[in-house]
Amino acid sequence: MVTGPSRDIAAQCPAGQWMVQILSMIPTDGVDAVEAACAEALNEGAPAASVVINILARHREPPQPLTIDTPDASR
């Protein structure tokens, strides 16, 4: 839940809500990634928080697959 001054900005207008949603991604993805996602969304003509968040999600590295060692006797 958003609290404090950010909540006040978000309550004033939808653009404020978008800004808060986008800025809340910085601790997870970093400033450079958020800035790049914002630029990509603007270049695509889709300047919305949901688009920026989707771009960030697509650019995250997928988790490493589990490695299961096969015992020599099973080969």
CHARMM internal coordinates of N, CA and C (Angstrom, degrees):
IC EDIT
DIST 1 N 1 CA 1.4454
DIST 1 CA 1 C 1.5166
ANGL 1 N 1 CA 1 C 109.50
DIST 1 C 2 N 1.2973
ANGL 1 CA 1 C 2 N 116.82
DIHE 1 N 1 CA 1 C 2 N 137.62
DIST 2 N 2 CA 1.4561
ANGL 1 C 2 N 2 CA 122.34
DIHE 1 CA 1 C 2 N 2 CA 179.95
DIST 2 CA 2 C 1.5152
ANGL 2 N 2 CA 2 C 108.62
DIHE 1 C 2 N 2 CA 2 C -84.45
DIST 2 C 3 N 1.3479
ANGL 2 CA 2 C 3 N 116.52
DIHE 2 N 2 CA 2 C 3 N 133.41
DIST 3 N 3 CA 1.4566
ANGL 2 C 3 N 3 CA 120.73
DIHE 2 CA 2 C 3 N 3 CA 179.86
DIST 3 CA 3 C 1.5140
ANGL 3 N 3 CA 3 C 110.05
DIHE 2 C 3 N 3 CA 3 C -131.28
DIST 3 C 4 N 1.3136
ANGL 3 CA 3 C 4 N 116.46
DIHE 3 N 3 CA 3 C 4 N 170.51
DIST 4 N 4 CA 1.4610
ANGL 3 C 4 N 4 CA 121.94
DIHE 3 CA 3 C 4 N 4 CA 175.14
DIST 4 CA 4 C 1.5034
ANGL 4 N 4 CA 4 C 112.91
DIHE 3 C 4 N 4 CA 4 C 71.97
DIST 4 C 5 N 1.3501
ANGL 4 CA 4 C 5 N 116.09
DIHE 4 N 4 CA 4 C 5 N -151.15
DIST 5 N 5 CA 1.4689
ANGL 4 C 5 N 5 CA 120.91
DIHE 4 CA 4 C 5 N 5 CA -176.06
DIST 5 CA 5 C 1.5221
ANGL 5 N 5 CA 5 C 113.44
DIHE 4 C 5 N 5 CA 5 C -58.44
DIST 5 C 6 N 1.3288
ANGL 5 CA 5 C 6 N 117.21
DIHE 5 N 5 CA 5 C 6 N -34.74
DIST 6 N 6 CA 1.4648
ANGL 5 C 6 N 6 CA 119.20
DIHE 5 CA 5 C 6 N 6 CA 179.22
DIST 6 CA 6 C 1.5189
ANGL 6 N 6 CA 6 C 111.14
DIHE 5 C 6 N 6 CA 6 C -61.86
DIST 6 C 7 N 1.3254
ANGL 6 CA 6 C 7 N 116.65
DIHE 6 N 6 CA 6 C 7 N -38.65
DIST 7 N 7 CA 1.4555
ANGL 6 C 7 N 7 CA 120.47
DIHE 6 CA 6 C 7 N 7 CA 178.20
DIST 7 CA 7 C 1.5226
ANGL 7 N 7 CA 7 C 110.20
DIHE 6 C 7 N 7 CA 7 C -63.86
DIST 7 C 8 N 1.3263
ANGL 7 CA 7 C 8 N 117.09
DIHE 7 N 7 CA 7 C 8 N -39.32
DIST 8 N 8 CA 1.4608
ANGL 7 C 8 N 8 CA 121.01
DIHE 7 CA 7 C 8 N 8 CA 179.47
DIST 8 CA 8 C 1.5255
ANGL 8 N 8 CA 8 C 110.92
DIHE 7 C 8 N 8 CA 8 C -63.91
DIST 8 C 9 N 1.3268
ANGL 8 CA 8 C 9 N 117.39
DIHE 8 N 8 CA 8 C 9 N -41.00
DIST 9 N 9 CA 1.4699
ANGL 8 C 9 N 9 CA 121.51
DIHE 8 CA 8 C 9 N 9 CA 177.63
DIST 9 CA 9 C 1.5164
ANGL 9 N 9 CA 9 C 109.49
DIHE 8 C 9 N 9 CA 9 C -64.39
DIST 9 C 10 N 1.3084
ANGL 9 CA 9 C 10 N 116.23
DIHE 9 N 9 CA 9 C 10 N -45.79
DIST 10 N 10 CA 1.4636
ANGL 9 C 10 N 10 CA 120.64
DIHE 9 CA 9 C 10 N 10 CA -177.85
DIST 10 CA 10 C 1.5226
ANGL 10 N 10 CA 10 C 111.71
DIHE 9 C 10 N 10 CA 10 C -62.74
DIST 10 C 11 N 1.3134
ANGL 10 CA 10 C 11 N 116.93
DIHE 10 N 10 CA 10 C 11 N -33.66
DIST 11 N 11 CA 1.4669
ANGL 10 C 11 N 11 CA 120.17
DIHE 10 CA 10 C 11 N 11 CA -178.51
DIST 11 CA 11 C 1.5193
ANGL 11 N 11 CA 11 C 111.93
DIHE 10 C 11 N 11 CA 11 C -72.81
DIST 11 C 12 N 1.3137
ANGL 11 CA 11 C 12 N 118.09
DIHE 11 N 11 CA 11 C 12 N -21.94
DIST 12 N 12 CA 1.4588
ANGL 11 C 12 N 12 CA 121.32
DIHE 11 CA 11 C 12 N 12 CA -174.24
DIST 12 CA 12 C 1.5219
ANGL 12 N 12 CA 12 C 113.53
DIHE 11 C 12 N 12 CA 12 C -78.51
DIST 12 C 13 N 1.3195
ANGL 12 CA 12 C 13 N 118.20
DIHE 12 N 12 CA 12 C 13 N -34.03
DIST 13 N 13 CA 1.4613
ANGL 12 C 13 N 13 CA 119.34
DIHE 12 CA 12 C 13 N 13 CA -177.14
DIST 13 CA 13 C 1.5259
ANGL 13 N 13 CA 13 C 110.34
DIHE 12 C 13 N 13 CA 13 C -163.26
DIST 13 C 14 N 1.3300
ANGL 13 CA 13 C 14 N 116.49
DIHE 13 N 13 CA 13 C 14 N 156.33
DIST 14 N 14 CA 1.4775
ANGL 13 C 14 N 14 CA 119.47
DIHE 13 CA 13 C 14 N 14 CA 178.82
DIST 14 CA 14 C 1.5304
ANGL 14 N 14 CA 14 C 112.72
DIHE 13 C 14 N 14 CA 14 C -59.64
DIST 14 C 15 N 1.3193
ANGL 14 CA 14 C 15 N 117.24
DIHE 14 N 14 CA 14 C 15 N -35.73
DIST 15 N 15 CA 1.4642
ANGL 14 C 15 N 15 CA 119.51
DIHE 14 CA 14 C 15 N 15 CA 179.67
DIST 15 CA 15 C 1.5275
ANGL 15 N 15 CA 15 C 110.06
DIHE 14 C 15 N 15 CA 15 C -62.69
DIST 15 C 16 N 1.3234
ANGL 15 CA 15 C 16 N 116.53
DIHE 15 N 15 CA 15 C 16 N -35.51
DIST 16 N 16 CA 1.4633
ANGL 15 C 16 N 16 CA 120.55
DIHE 15 CA 15 C 16 N 16 CA 176.57
DIST 16 CA 16 C 1.5109
ANGL 16 N 16 CA 16 C 110.74
DIHE 15 C 16 N 16 CA 16 C -64.88
DIST 16 C 17 N 1.3291
ANGL 16 CA 16 C 17 N 116.76
DIHE 16 N 16 CA 16 C 17 N -37.59
DIST 17 N 17 CA 1.4627
ANGL 16 C 17 N 17 CA 120.64
DIHE 16 CA 16 C 17 N 17 CA 177.38
DIST 17 CA 17 C 1.5191
ANGL 17 N 17 CA 17 C 110.10
DIHE 16 C 17 N 17 CA 17 C -64.58
DIST 17 C 18 N 1.3220
ANGL 17 CA 17 C 18 N 116.50
DIHE 17 N 17 CA 17 C 18 N -43.32
DIST 18 N 18 CA 1.4731
ANGL 17 C 18 N 18 CA 120.06
DIHE 17 CA 17 C 18 N 18 CA 178.06
DIST 18 CA 18 C 1.5166
ANGL 18 N 18 CA 18 C 110.35
DIHE 17 C 18 N 18 CA 18 C -60.78
DIST 18 C 19 N 1.3305
ANGL 18 CA 18 C 19 N 116.40
DIHE 18 N 18 CA 18 C 19 N -44.19
DIST 19 N 19 CA 1.4545
ANGL 18 C 19 N 19 CA 120.53
DIHE 18 CA 18 C 19 N 19 CA -178.37
DIST 19 CA 19 C 1.5280
ANGL 19 N 19 CA 19 C 110.41
DIHE 18 C 19 N 19 CA 19 C -60.18
DIST 19 C 20 N 1.3252
ANGL 19 CA 19 C 20 N 116.74
DIHE 19 N 19 CA 19 C 20 N -45.11
DIST 20 N 20 CA 1.4588
ANGL 19 C 20 N 20 CA 120.74
DIHE 19 CA 19 C 20 N 20 CA -179.67
DIST 20 CA 20 C 1.5260
ANGL 20 N 20 CA 20 C 110.18
DIHE 19 C 20 N 20 CA 20 C -63.50
DIST 20 C 21 N 1.3256
ANGL 20 CA 20 C 21 N 117.99
DIHE 20 N 20 CA 20 C 21 N -42.93
DIST 21 N 21 CA 1.4657
ANGL 20 C 21 N 21 CA 120.97
DIHE 20 CA 20 C 21 N 21 CA 179.34
DIST 21 CA 21 C 1.5209
ANGL 21 N 21 CA 21 C 110.82
DIHE 20 C 21 N 21 CA 21 C -61.63
DIST 21 C 22 N 1.3250
ANGL 21 CA 21 C 22 N 116.43
DIHE 21 N 21 CA 21 C 22 N -43.72
DIST 22 N 22 CA 1.4722
ANGL 21 C 22 N 22 CA 120.43
DIHE 21 CA 21 C 22 N 22 CA -178.69
DIST 22 CA 22 C 1.5225
ANGL 22 N 22 CA 22 C 110.44
DIHE 21 C 22 N 22 CA 22 C -68.00
DIST 22 C 23 N 1.3249
ANGL 22 CA 22 C 23 N 117.54
DIHE 22 N 22 CA 22 C 23 N -46.26
DIST 23 N 23 CA 1.4585
ANGL 22 C 23 N 23 CA 120.33
DIHE 22 CA 22 C 23 N 23 CA -179.25
DIST 23 CA 23 C 1.5208
ANGL 23 N 23 CA 23 C 111.90
DIHE 22 C 23 N 23 CA 23 C -64.90
DIST 23 C 24 N 1.3210
ANGL 23 CA 23 C 24 N 117.87
DIHE 23 N 23 CA 23 C 24 N -27.24
DIST 24 N 24 CA 1.4647
ANGL 23 C 24 N 24 CA 120.12
DIHE 23 CA 23 C 24 N 24 CA 179.13
DIST 24 CA 24 C 1.5257
ANGL 24 N 24 CA 24 C 112.16
DIHE 23 C 24 N 24 CA 24 C -70.21
DIST 24 C 25 N 1.3288
ANGL 24 CA 24 C 25 N 117.43
DIHE 24 N 24 CA 24 C 25 N -11.89
DIST 25 N 25 CA 1.4618
ANGL 24 C 25 N 25 CA 121.01
DIHE 24 CA 24 C 25 N 25 CA 178.40
DIST 25 CA 25 C 1.5320
ANGL 25 N 25 CA 25 C 112.39
DIHE 24 C 25 N 25 CA 25 C -84.18
DIST 25 C 26 N 1.3211
ANGL 25 CA 25 C 26 N 117.72
DIHE 25 N 25 CA 25 C 26 N -13.16
DIST 26 N 26 CA 1.4686
ANGL 25 C 26 N 26 CA 121.05
DIHE 25 CA 25 C 26 N 26 CA -176.85
DIST 26 CA 26 C 1.5243
ANGL 26 N 26 CA 26 C 112.67
DIHE 25 C 26 N 26 CA 26 C -59.97
DIST 26 C 27 N 1.3414
ANGL 26 CA 26 C 27 N 120.76
DIHE 26 N 26 CA 26 C 27 N -44.60
DIST 27 N 27 CA 1.4784
ANGL 26 C 27 N 27 CA 118.06
DIHE 26 CA 26 C 27 N 27 CA 179.49
DIST 27 CA 27 C 1.5232
ANGL 27 N 27 CA 27 C 113.42
DIHE 26 C 27 N 27 CA 27 C -61.70
DIST 27 C 28 N 1.3207
ANGL 27 CA 27 C 28 N 117.34
DIHE 27 N 27 CA 27 C 28 N -30.00
DIST 28 N 28 CA 1.4666
ANGL 27 C 28 N 28 CA 121.31
DIHE 27 CA 27 C 28 N 28 CA -178.48
DIST 28 CA 28 C 1.5179
ANGL 28 N 28 CA 28 C 111.82
DIHE 27 C 28 N 28 CA 28 C -82.68
DIST 28 C 29 N 1.3359
ANGL 28 CA 28 C 29 N 116.43
DIHE 28 N 28 CA 28 C 29 N -47.08
DIST 29 N 29 CA 1.4643
ANGL 28 C 29 N 29 CA 120.98
DIHE 28 CA 28 C 29 N 29 CA -170.69
DIST 29 CA 29 C 1.5254
ANGL 29 N 29 CA 29 C 114.51
DIHE 28 C 29 N 29 CA 29 C -106.35
DIST 29 C 30 N 1.3139
ANGL 29 CA 29 C 30 N 118.30
DIHE 29 N 29 CA 29 C 30 N -18.22
DIST 30 N 30 CA 1.4591
ANGL 29 C 30 N 30 CA 121.52
DIHE 29 CA 29 C 30 N 30 CA -179.37
DIST 30 CA 30 C 1.5235
ANGL 30 N 30 CA 30 C 111.96
DIHE 29 C 30 N 30 CA 30 C 93.00
DIST 30 C 31 N 1.3167
ANGL 30 CA 30 C 31 N 115.05
DIHE 30 N 30 CA 30 C 31 N 155.09
DIST 31 N 31 CA 1.4667
ANGL 30 C 31 N 31 CA 121.78
DIHE 30 CA 30 C 31 N 31 CA -176.46
DIST 31 CA 31 C 1.5248
ANGL 31 N 31 CA 31 C 111.29
DIHE 30 C 31 N 31 CA 31 C -62.67
DIST 31 C 32 N 1.3276
ANGL 31 CA 31 C 32 N 117.74
DIHE 31 N 31 CA 31 C 32 N -44.39
DIST 32 N 32 CA 1.4646
ANGL 31 C 32 N 32 CA 120.23
DIHE 31 CA 31 C 32 N 32 CA -176.74
DIST 32 CA 32 C 1.5282
ANGL 32 N 32 CA 32 C 111.64
DIHE 31 C 32 N 32 CA 32 C -62.77
DIST 32 C 33 N 1.3267
ANGL 32 CA 32 C 33 N 116.94
DIHE 32 N 32 CA 32 C 33 N -42.39
DIST 33 N 33 CA 1.4640
ANGL 32 C 33 N 33 CA 120.53
DIHE 32 CA 32 C 33 N 33 CA -179.86
DIST 33 CA 33 C 1.5269
ANGL 33 N 33 CA 33 C 110.99
DIHE 32 C 33 N 33 CA 33 C -66.70
DIST 33 C 34 N 1.3326
ANGL 33 CA 33 C 34 N 116.80
DIHE 33 N 33 CA 33 C 34 N -40.63
DIST 34 N 34 CA 1.4674
ANGL 33 C 34 N 34 CA 120.33
DIHE 33 CA 33 C 34 N 34 CA 179.37
DIST 34 CA 34 C 1.5204
ANGL 34 N 34 CA 34 C 109.95
DIHE 33 C 34 N 34 CA 34 C -65.96
DIST 34 C 35 N 1.3167
ANGL 34 CA 34 C 35 N 116.77
DIHE 34 N 34 CA 34 C 35 N -42.68
DIST 35 N 35 CA 1.4676
ANGL 34 C 35 N 35 CA 120.25
DIHE 34 CA 34 C 35 N 35 CA 178.40
DIST 35 CA 35 C 1.5279
ANGL 35 N 35 CA 35 C 110.69
DIHE 34 C 35 N 35 CA 35 C -62.16
DIST 35 C 36 N 1.3186
ANGL 35 CA 35 C 36 N 117.05
DIHE 35 N 35 CA 35 C 36 N -43.40
DIST 36 N 36 CA 1.4695
ANGL 35 C 36 N 36 CA 120.84
DIHE 35 CA 35 C 36 N 36 CA 179.47
DIST 36 CA 36 C 1.5300
ANGL 36 N 36 CA 36 C 110.53
DIHE 35 C 36 N 36 CA 36 C -64.66
DIST 36 C 37 N 1.3273
ANGL 36 CA 36 C 37 N 117.72
DIHE 36 N 36 CA 36 C 37 N -39.84
DIST 37 N 37 CA 1.4599
ANGL 36 C 37 N 37 CA 120.93
DIHE 36 CA 36 C 37 N 37 CA 178.94
DIST 37 CA 37 C 1.5264
ANGL 37 N 37 CA 37 C 110.83
DIHE 36 C 37 N 37 CA 37 C -66.16
DIST 37 C 38 N 1.3198
ANGL 37 CA 37 C 38 N 117.03
DIHE 37 N 37 CA 37 C 38 N -38.44
DIST 38 N 38 CA 1.4737
ANGL 37 C 38 N 38 CA 120.66
DIHE 37 CA 37 C 38 N 38 CA 176.76
DIST 38 CA 38 C 1.5274
ANGL 38 N 38 CA 38 C 110.02
DIHE 37 C 38 N 38 CA 38 C -63.28
DIST 38 C 39 N 1.3166
ANGL 38 CA 38 C 39 N 116.53
DIHE 38 N 38 CA 38 C 39 N -44.44
DIST 39 N 39 CA 1.4669
ANGL 38 C 39 N 39 CA 120.17
DIHE 38 CA 38 C 39 N 39 CA 179.27
DIST 39 CA 39 C 1.5234
ANGL 39 N 39 CA 39 C 110.78
DIHE 38 C 39 N 39 CA 39 C -62.94
DIST 39 C 40 N 1.3343
ANGL 39 CA 39 C 40 N 117.00
DIHE 39 N 39 CA 39 C 40 N -41.27
DIST 40 N 40 CA 1.4622
ANGL 39 C 40 N 40 CA 120.80
DIHE 39 CA 39 C 40 N 40 CA 179.24
DIST 40 CA 40 C 1.5304
ANGL 40 N 40 CA 40 C 110.82
DIHE 39 C 40 N 40 CA 40 C -64.08
DIST 40 C 41 N 1.3253
ANGL 40 CA 40 C 41 N 116.70
DIHE 40 N 40 CA 40 C 41 N -42.20
DIST 41 N 41 CA 1.4685
ANGL 40 C 41 N 41 CA 120.26
DIHE 40 CA 40 C 41 N 41 CA 178.57
DIST 41 CA 41 C 1.5247
ANGL 41 N 41 CA 41 C 110.78
DIHE 40 C 41 N 41 CA 41 C -63.45
DIST 41 C 42 N 1.3123
ANGL 41 CA 41 C 42 N 116.86
DIHE 41 N 41 CA 41 C 42 N -41.08
DIST 42 N 42 CA 1.4710
ANGL 41 C 42 N 42 CA 119.97
DIHE 41 CA 41 C 42 N 42 CA 178.29
DIST 42 CA 42 C 1.5208
ANGL 42 N 42 CA 42 C 111.15
DIHE 41 C 42 N 42 CA 42 C -65.54
DIST 42 C 43 N 1.3311
ANGL 42 CA 42 C 43 N 117.26
DIHE 42 N 42 CA 42 C 43 N -41.36
DIST 43 N 43 CA 1.4687
ANGL 42 C 43 N 43 CA 121.00
DIHE 42 CA 42 C 43 N 43 CA 178.48
DIST 43 CA 43 C 1.5199
ANGL 43 N 43 CA 43 C 111.97
DIHE 42 C 43 N 43 CA 43 C -64.11
DIST 43 C 44 N 1.3356
ANGL 43 CA 43 C 44 N 116.67
DIHE 43 N 43 CA 43 C 44 N -31.62
DIST 44 N 44 CA 1.4613
ANGL 43 C 44 N 44 CA 121.04
DIHE 43 CA 43 C 44 N 44 CA 178.96
DIST 44 CA 44 C 1.5286
ANGL 44 N 44 CA 44 C 111.91
DIHE 43 C 44 N 44 CA 44 C -81.68
DIST 44 C 45 N 1.3384
ANGL 44 CA 44 C 45 N 116.50
DIHE 44 N 44 CA 44 C 45 N -6.03
DIST 45 N 45 CA 1.4584
ANGL 44 C 45 N 45 CA 120.31
DIHE 44 CA 44 C 45 N 45 CA -178.84
DIST 45 CA 45 C 1.5132
ANGL 45 N 45 CA 45 C 113.36
DIHE 44 C 45 N 45 CA 45 C 75.23
DIST 45 C 46 N 1.3259
ANGL 45 CA 45 C 46 N 116.43
DIHE 45 N 45 CA 45 C 46 N 25.51
DIST 46 N 46 CA 1.4659
ANGL 45 C 46 N 46 CA 120.89
DIHE 45 CA 45 C 46 N 46 CA -178.26
DIST 46 CA 46 C 1.5290
ANGL 46 N 46 CA 46 C 109.99
DIHE 45 C 46 N 46 CA 46 C -130.08
DIST 46 C 47 N 1.3231
ANGL 46 CA 46 C 47 N 116.83
DIHE 46 N 46 CA 46 C 47 N 67.48
DIST 47 N 47 CA 1.4733
ANGL 46 C 47 N 47 CA 119.23
DIHE 46 CA 46 C 47 N 47 CA -176.29
DIST 47 CA 47 C 1.5322
ANGL 47 N 47 CA 47 C 112.14
DIHE 46 C 47 N 47 CA 47 C -79.81
DIST 47 C 48 N 1.3218
ANGL 47 CA 47 C 48 N 116.74
DIHE 47 N 47 CA 47 C 48 N 79.42
DIST 48 N 48 CA 1.4612
ANGL 47 C 48 N 48 CA 121.74
DIHE 47 CA 47 C 48 N 48 CA 178.14
DIST 48 CA 48 C 1.5229
ANGL 48 N 48 CA 48 C 108.89
DIHE 47 C 48 N 48 CA 48 C -135.98
DIST 48 C 49 N 1.3235
ANGL 48 CA 48 C 49 N 115.59
DIHE 48 N 48 CA 48 C 49 N 149.60
DIST 49 N 49 CA 1.4656
ANGL 48 C 49 N 49 CA 120.09
DIHE 48 CA 48 C 49 N 49 CA -179.10
DIST 49 CA 49 C 1.5245
ANGL 49 N 49 CA 49 C 111.38
DIHE 48 C 49 N 49 CA 49 C -58.71
DIST 49 C 50 N 1.3164
ANGL 49 CA 49 C 50 N 116.93
DIHE 49 N 49 CA 49 C 50 N -40.01
DIST 50 N 50 CA 1.4647
ANGL 49 C 50 N 50 CA 119.48
DIHE 49 CA 49 C 50 N 50 CA -178.80
DIST 50 CA 50 C 1.5243
ANGL 50 N 50 CA 50 C 111.36
DIHE 49 C 50 N 50 CA 50 C -62.33
DIST 50 C 51 N 1.3203
ANGL 50 CA 50 C 51 N 116.76
DIHE 50 N 50 CA 50 C 51 N -34.80
DIST 51 N 51 CA 1.4656
ANGL 50 C 51 N 51 CA 120.98
DIHE 50 CA 50 C 51 N 51 CA 178.96
DIST 51 CA 51 C 1.5318
ANGL 51 N 51 CA 51 C 109.70
DIHE 50 C 51 N 51 CA 51 C -69.74
DIST 51 C 52 N 1.3205
ANGL 51 CA 51 C 52 N 116.57
DIHE 51 N 51 CA 51 C 52 N -44.37
DIST 52 N 52 CA 1.4679
ANGL 51 C 52 N 52 CA 120.84
DIHE 51 CA 51 C 52 N 52 CA 179.33
DIST 52 CA 52 C 1.5272
ANGL 52 N 52 CA 52 C 109.97
DIHE 51 C 52 N 52 CA 52 C -61.53
DIST 52 C 53 N 1.3217
ANGL 52 CA 52 C 53 N 117.29
DIHE 52 N 52 CA 52 C 53 N -44.51
DIST 53 N 53 CA 1.4620
ANGL 52 C 53 N 53 CA 121.27
DIHE 52 CA 52 C 53 N 53 CA -179.94
DIST 53 CA 53 C 1.5263
ANGL 53 N 53 CA 53 C 110.58
DIHE 52 C 53 N 53 CA 53 C -63.97
DIST 53 C 54 N 1.3187
ANGL 53 CA 53 C 54 N 117.31
DIHE 53 N 53 CA 53 C 54 N -38.78
DIST 54 N 54 CA 1.4657
ANGL 53 C 54 N 54 CA 121.36
DIHE 53 CA 53 C 54 N 54 CA 177.56
DIST 54 CA 54 C 1.5278
ANGL 54 N 54 CA 54 C 110.34
DIHE 53 C 54 N 54 CA 54 C -64.59
DIST 54 C 55 N 1.3052
ANGL 54 CA 54 C 55 N 117.18
DIHE 54 N 54 CA 54 C 55 N -43.83
DIST 55 N 55 CA 1.4744
ANGL 54 C 55 N 55 CA 121.03
DIHE 54 CA 54 C 55 N 55 CA 178.60
DIST 55 CA 55 C 1.5252
ANGL 55 N 55 CA 55 C 109.59
DIHE 54 C 55 N 55 CA 55 C -60.20
DIST 55 C 56 N 1.3201
ANGL 55 CA 55 C 56 N 116.83
DIHE 55 N 55 CA 55 C 56 N -44.98
DIST 56 N 56 CA 1.4656
ANGL 55 C 56 N 56 CA 120.17
DIHE 55 CA 55 C 56 N 56 CA 178.98
DIST 56 CA 56 C 1.5244
ANGL 56 N 56 CA 56 C 110.93
DIHE 55 C 56 N 56 CA 56 C -60.07
DIST 56 C 57 N 1.3113
ANGL 56 CA 56 C 57 N 117.04
DIHE 56 N 56 CA 56 C 57 N -42.51
DIST 57 N 57 CA 1.4642
ANGL 56 C 57 N 57 CA 121.05
DIHE 56 CA 56 C 57 N 57 CA -179.70
DIST 57 CA 57 C 1.5273
ANGL 57 N 57 CA 57 C 111.24
DIHE 56 C 57 N 57 CA 57 C -63.65
DIST 57 C 58 N 1.3333
ANGL 57 CA 57 C 58 N 116.68
DIHE 57 N 57 CA 57 C 58 N -39.41
DIST 58 N 58 CA 1.4695
ANGL 57 C 58 N 58 CA 120.16
DIHE 57 CA 57 C 58 N 58 CA -179.68
DIST 58 CA 58 C 1.5168
ANGL 58 N 58 CA 58 C 111.75
DIHE 57 C 58 N 58 CA 58 C -68.78
DIST 58 C 59 N 1.3201
ANGL 58 CA 58 C 59 N 117.80
DIHE 58 N 58 CA 58 C 59 N -27.37
DIST 59 N 59 CA 1.4637
ANGL 58 C 59 N 59 CA 120.84
DIHE 58 CA 58 C 59 N 59 CA -176.08
DIST 59 CA 59 C 1.5242
ANGL 59 N 59 CA 59 C 113.14
DIHE 58 C 59 N 59 CA 59 C -89.91
DIST 59 C 60 N 1.3154
ANGL 59 CA 59 C 60 N 117.38
DIHE 59 N 59 CA 59 C 60 N -8.98
DIST 60 N 60 CA 1.4685
ANGL 59 C 60 N 60 CA 119.15
DIHE 59 CA 59 C 60 N 60 CA 177.28
DIST 60 CA 60 C 1.5202
ANGL 60 N 60 CA 60 C 109.21
DIHE 59 C 60 N 60 CA 60 C -69.24
DIST 60 C 61 N 1.3109
ANGL 60 CA 60 C 61 N 115.29
DIHE 60 N 60 CA 60 C 61 N 147.58
DIST 61 N 61 CA 1.4565
ANGL 60 C 61 N 61 CA 119.56
DIHE 60 CA 60 C 61 N 61 CA 178.12
DIST 61 CA 61 C 1.5202
ANGL 61 N 61 CA 61 C 109.01
DIHE 60 C 61 N 61 CA 61 C -72.40
DIST 61 C 62 N 1.3286
ANGL 61 CA 61 C 62 N 117.23
DIHE 61 N 61 CA 61 C 62 N 136.80
DIST 62 N 62 CA 1.4604
ANGL 61 C 62 N 62 CA 118.71
DIHE 61 CA 61 C 62 N 62 CA 177.28
DIST 62 CA 62 C 1.5238
ANGL 62 N 62 CA 62 C 109.90
DIHE 61 C 62 N 62 CA 62 C -69.04
DIST 62 C 63 N 1.3248
ANGL 62 CA 62 C 63 N 117.12
DIHE 62 N 62 CA 62 C 63 N 153.35
DIST 63 N 63 CA 1.4670
ANGL 62 C 63 N 63 CA 118.32
DIHE 62 CA 62 C 63 N 63 CA 178.25
DIST 63 CA 63 C 1.5222
ANGL 63 N 63 CA 63 C 110.60
DIHE 62 C 63 N 63 CA 63 C -63.94
DIST 63 C 64 N 1.3094
ANGL 63 CA 63 C 64 N 115.55
DIHE 63 N 63 CA 63 C 64 N 148.80
DIST 64 N 64 CA 1.4594
ANGL 63 C 64 N 64 CA 120.82
DIHE 63 CA 63 C 64 N 64 CA 179.06
DIST 64 CA 64 C 1.5273
ANGL 64 N 64 CA 64 C 109.38
DIHE 63 C 64 N 64 CA 64 C -67.67
DIST 64 C 65 N 1.3366
ANGL 64 CA 64 C 65 N 117.43
DIHE 64 N 64 CA 64 C 65 N 135.40
DIST 65 N 65 CA 1.4659
ANGL 64 C 65 N 65 CA 118.99
DIHE 64 CA 64 C 65 N 65 CA 178.30
DIST 65 CA 65 C 1.5285
ANGL 65 N 65 CA 65 C 110.31
DIHE 64 C 65 N 65 CA 65 C -67.24
DIST 65 C 66 N 1.3164
ANGL 65 CA 65 C 66 N 114.71
DIHE 65 N 65 CA 65 C 66 N 150.94
DIST 66 N 66 CA 1.4570
ANGL 65 C 66 N 66 CA 119.44
DIHE 65 CA 65 C 66 N 66 CA 177.53
DIST 66 CA 66 C 1.5152
ANGL 66 N 66 CA 66 C 109.76
DIHE 65 C 66 N 66 CA 66 C -68.67
DIST 66 C 67 N 1.3080
ANGL 66 CA 66 C 67 N 116.27
DIHE 66 N 66 CA 66 C 67 N 140.16
DIST 67 N 67 CA 1.4537
ANGL 66 C 67 N 67 CA 121.75
DIHE 66 CA 66 C 67 N 67 CA 177.19
DIST 67 CA 67 C 1.5237
ANGL 67 N 67 CA 67 C 107.73
DIHE 66 C 67 N 67 CA 67 C -104.69
DIST 67 C 68 N 1.3025
ANGL 67 CA 67 C 68 N 114.87
DIHE 67 N 67 CA 67 C 68 N 123.33
DIST 68 N 68 CA 1.4579
ANGL 67 C 68 N 68 CA 119.85
DIHE 67 CA 67 C 68 N 68 CA 178.59
DIST 68 CA 68 C 1.5301
ANGL 68 N 68 CA 68 C 108.22
DIHE 67 C 68 N 68 CA 68 C -114.61
DIST 68 C 69 N 1.3144
ANGL 68 CA 68 C 69 N 114.90
DIHE 68 N 68 CA 68 C 69 N 119.02
DIST 69 N 69 CA 1.4600
ANGL 68 C 69 N 69 CA 120.21
DIHE 68 CA 68 C 69 N 69 CA 179.65
DIST 69 CA 69 C 1.5226
ANGL 69 N 69 CA 69 C 108.97
DIHE 68 C 69 N 69 CA 69 C -78.74
DIST 69 C 70 N 1.3113
ANGL 69 CA 69 C 70 N 115.62
DIHE 69 N 69 CA 69 C 70 N 131.82
DIST 70 N 70 CA 1.4625
ANGL 69 C 70 N 70 CA 121.19
DIHE 69 CA 69 C 70 N 70 CA 176.75
DIST 70 CA 70 C 1.5230
ANGL 70 N 70 CA 70 C 108.60
DIHE 69 C 70 N 70 CA 70 C -92.78
DIST 70 C 71 N 1.3174
ANGL 70 CA 70 C 71 N 116.55
DIHE 70 N 70 CA 70 C 71 N 126.48
DIST 71 N 71 CA 1.4829
ANGL 70 C 71 N 71 CA 118.12
DIHE 70 CA 70 C 71 N 71 CA 178.40
DIST 71 CA 71 C 1.5274
ANGL 71 N 71 CA 71 C 110.22
DIHE 70 C 71 N 71 CA 71 C -62.30
DIST 71 C 72 N 1.3302
ANGL 71 CA 71 C 72 N 116.60
DIHE 71 N 71 CA 71 C 72 N 146.48
DIST 72 N 72 CA 1.4551
ANGL 71 C 72 N 72 CA 121.93
DIHE 71 CA 71 C 72 N 72 CA -179.21
DIST 72 CA 72 C 1.5361
ANGL 72 N 72 CA 72 C 112.17
DIHE 71 C 72 N 72 CA 72 C -55.60
DIST 72 C 73 N 1.3117
ANGL 72 CA 72 C 73 N 117.57
DIHE 72 N 72 CA 72 C 73 N -35.34
DIST 73 N 73 CA 1.4676
ANGL 72 C 73 N 73 CA 121.07
DIHE 72 CA 72 C 73 N 73 CA -177.55
DIST 73 CA 73 C 1.5250
ANGL 73 N 73 CA 73 C 111.57
DIHE 72 C 73 N 73 CA 73 C -67.75
DIST 73 C 74 N 1.3159
ANGL 73 CA 73 C 74 N 118.12
DIHE 73 N 73 CA 73 C 74 N -21.82
DIST 74 N 74 CA 1.4819
ANGL 73 C 74 N 74 CA 120.93
DIHE 73 CA 73 C 74 N 74 CA -178.83
DIST 74 CA 74 C 1.5055
ANGL 74 N 74 CA 74 C 112.67
DIHE 73 C 74 N 74 CA 74 C -88.76
DIST 74 C 75 N 1.3061
ANGL 74 CA 74 C 75 N 118.33
DIHE 74 N 74 CA 74 C 75 N -4.72
DIST 75 N 75 CA 1.4650
ANGL 74 C 75 N 75 CA 120.59
DIHE 74 CA 74 C 75 N 75 CA -176.64
DIST 75 CA 75 C 1.4730
ANGL 75 N 75 CA 75 C 112.37
DIHE 74 C 75 N 75 CA 75 C -83.78
END
COOR INIT
IC SEED 1 N 1 CA 1 C
IC BUILD
